[in-house]
Amino acid sequence: MKRIFFSIRLAILLGLSGVFSTSVKAEGIDDEKSLSNLDYLEIRENMNDLGIDKKTADQLIIKIKNGGIPDSDILDVSEAVETIVEQNGNIETTTYIYSDGSRSALSIEDLNLLIQLD
């Protein structure tokens, strides 16, 4: 469940970075002012949690700073170049890896709800 929150936060932060970059470029303001250093640290932490290595994370941060959007934010999961499925107890996590090295993850928890019919 924790990973899905990291994935959601990462998607939101990366999605917002694209929006901020676009609006900042339109106004002619320096791109790097759109997100704070704390924002980039949080993005990097989320990338680490998703298993993205440091070199790839650095490349993705540069892409974001230059106004780009990671593939994981704009492509459908069917366009991922690799899919990793992990089972941990009753939680199944599917991680989608895209050509630029970005990742997205979806976790599904099987609650094993039993319905008793009288």
Sequence and secondary structure as in RCSB ss.txt:
>XXXX:A:sequence
MKRIFFSIRLAILLGLSGVFSTSVKAEGIDDEKSLSNLDYLEIRENMNDLGIDKKTADQLIIKIKNGGIPDSDIL
DVSEAVETIVEQNGNIETTTYIYSDGSRSALSIEDLNLLIQLD
>XXXX:A:secstr
 HHHHHHHHHHHHHHHHHHHHHHHHHHT  GGGSS HHHHHHHHHHHHHTT  HHHHHHHHHHHHTT   HHHHS
 GGG SEEEEEEETTEEEEEEE TTS EEEEEEE         
